[in-house]
Amino acid sequence: MYSSYTSTVREKTVQFVVGDGPLASAARLIRDRELTAQEKDVVLANYYNDIYHLFLNKLVEFHAMPSADKEAEEKLRSLLDELVKIKHLFG
């Protein structure tokens, strides 16, 4: 299954794709640039905060819906999965 979601966070467009999504893009940014461990943590923390706030906004929208929407459910699951992946990277 393939799901794509685009939203604006901090004046940047974040495209969320299940599979090889923004986490992979953040990982490439970290890998391709010579960043210190502290800079890597800052990049991950900023990314985590963006996805977390996006998740909370979508959760509020989902809660306000009169009935469950499959697409909204899938977006919430995908965002939560992304948060868990990022959390594991903090070690």
Secondary structure, DSSP 8 states (H G I E B T S, - for coil): ---EEEEEETTEEEEEESSS-HHHHHHHHHHHTT--HHHHHHHHHHHHHHHHHHHHHHHHHHHHSSS--HHHHHHHHHHHHHHHHHHHHH-
